[in-house]
Amino acid sequence: MLIIGSLFVLIALAFVIAYLVQRRKYGTIRATPTFSVEQLQALSDDLARRGEAGSLRFITEVKGRVGCDQPLVAELTETDCVYYRMKVEWEYEEIFYEEDGDKRREHKREEEEVLAERKETTPFWIEDATGRIAIDPEGAELIAKQTLSRVDDDEGFPDEEIRVGRFAMEAPWKTSDEERRPKEYRFEEEAIPLGHEVYVLGEAVDDGGVLRMQKPAHGKFIISTRREESLLREGRLTMIGLMLGAVVFGLVGLAMIVIALGAAVQ
């Protein structure tokens, strides 16, 4: 009981650490001012007039619609976008054999395997009612829109090939050395589509006279298809859940430790 109680206390501490991380993140979102592109351009122009052109370094939020001259194309949905992440998995039944004396017994087990998983990002820009600002997504926490979540059984691929959108591969049961029978395929994709409104928290700079948002040397860099209000609401719920978890595991763990130590003393 002492070991289990100690484990519960460690879990409670992990919840506390996660809570503090979340509180810092969403505190930053709440405290950071939102500027329009026009306001950021005015700050840049003012620095240039004072002989400090290209020195803008300002942590801010901007909001606008996504644009890109050479967008990506998401593999599964063929969505024009500036970021996507896809994953293809299958669940299968595997047949294997075990020798039992002079008998050979057949056994079955269900397994899962990731067949493909990729993500791509490209620089883009966002435009609000006052202008346009470039976005360098390198190092950003990307909160994207789910563009596909689908489960198919093997009957959906009669030609012994998996093909969804631009993604195609030979059915894995054909290429495996093991005896495998497919049960289902799962397709997941998220993306930041062209034209979608996004929220960006990061550092505004004006290197070379061009406004750009990028990852700051210190602090958060977030690009989200969810609105700021939605992020804050989700953050509050997450922190409540983490704190409740910390309290429950902490109290139970401490109670178990006290009981175990009491029993040891007796």
Secondary structure, 3 states (H helix, E strand, C coil): CHHHHHHHHHHHHHHHHHHHHHHHHHHHHHHCCECCHHHHHHHHHHHHHCCCCCCCEEEEEEEEEEECCCCEECCCCCCEEEEEEEEEEEEEEEEEEEEECCEEEEEEEEEEEEEEEEEEECCEEEEECCEEEEECCCCCEEECEEEEEEEEEHHHCCCCEEEECCEEEECHHHHCCCEEEEEEEEEEEEEEECCCEEEEEEEEECHHHCCEEECCCCCCCEEECCCHHHHHHHHHHHHHHHHHHHHHHHHHHHHHHHHHHHHHHC
